[in-house]
Amino acid sequence: MSAISPEAFATKALTSAIDIAVARKGLDQVEKQGEAAVELIKAAASVGKASRGRISATPAAGETGRRLDVTA
């Protein structure tokens, strides 16, 4: 087994610390995206509760949106 020089050890330690910091930053970003997705789901659920208690493809008599342009 060969001994590692102090300079090489310091370089490896710095490289590892940088790799960990980069990975943590990536995980933080994914966590924020997950939280945003949960908020979107909660907002969609609240819209459903506010309009007749359910979401329907067909609008009720008093609602706008009788026609939906799906060609865009």
C-alpha positions as CSV (number, residue, x, y, z in Angstrom):
1,M,0.0,0.0,0.0
2,S,1.4,3.3,-1.0
3,A,1.2,6.4,1.1
4,I,-0.7,9.4,-0.2
5,S,1.0,12.8,-0.1
6,P,-0.6,15.6,2.0
7,E,-1.1,17.7,-1.1
8,A,-2.9,14.9,-2.9
9,F,-5.0,14.2,0.2
10,A,-6.0,17.9,0.4
11,T,-6.9,18.0,-3.3
12,K,-9.0,14.8,-2.9
13,A,-10.8,16.3,0.2
14,L,-11.5,19.6,-1.7
15,T,-12.8,17.7,-4.7
16,S,-15.1,15.6,-2.5
17,A,-16.4,18.7,-0.7
18,I,-17.1,20.4,-4.0
19,D,-18.9,17.3,-5.3
20,I,-21.0,17.1,-2.1
21,A,-21.9,20.8,-2.4
22,V,-22.9,20.4,-6.1
23,A,-25.0,17.3,-5.3
24,R,-26.7,19.2,-2.4
25,K,-27.6,22.1,-4.6
26,G,-29.1,19.7,-7.1
27,L,-31.2,18.0,-4.4
28,D,-32.4,21.3,-3.1
29,Q,-33.6,22.2,-6.6
30,V,-35.5,19.0,-7.0
31,E,-37.0,19.4,-3.6
32,K,-38.3,22.9,-4.6
33,Q,-39.7,21.5,-7.7
34,G,-41.5,18.8,-5.7
35,E,-42.9,21.4,-3.3
36,A,-44.1,23.4,-6.3
37,A,-45.8,20.4,-7.8
38,V,-47.6,19.7,-4.5
39,E,-48.8,23.3,-4.4
40,L,-50.2,23.0,-7.9
41,I,-52.1,19.9,-7.0
42,K,-53.5,21.6,-3.9
43,A,-54.5,24.6,-6.0
44,A,-56.2,22.3,-8.6
45,A,-58.1,20.5,-5.8
46,S,-59.3,23.8,-4.3
47,V,-60.6,24.8,-7.8
48,G,-62.6,21.6,-7.9
49,K,-64.1,22.3,-4.5
50,A,-65.0,25.8,-5.5
51,S,-66.8,24.8,-8.6
52,R,-69.6,22.3,-8.0
53,G,-67.4,20.1,-5.8
54,R,-65.9,18.3,-8.9
55,I,-64.2,19.1,-12.1
56,S,-66.2,18.4,-15.2
57,A,-65.4,18.5,-18.9
58,T,-68.8,20.1,-19.5
59,P,-69.4,23.6,-17.9
60,A,-72.5,24.2,-15.8
61,A,-75.3,26.4,-17.1
62,G,-73.9,29.5,-15.4
63,E,-70.2,29.0,-16.3
64,T,-68.3,30.3,-19.3
65,G,-66.3,28.0,-21.5
66,R,-68.9,26.1,-23.5
67,R,-66.3,25.8,-26.3
68,L,-62.7,24.9,-25.9
69,D,-60.2,25.5,-28.8
70,V,-58.0,22.4,-28.7
71,T,-56.3,23.0,-32.0
72,A,-53.7,25.4,-30.7
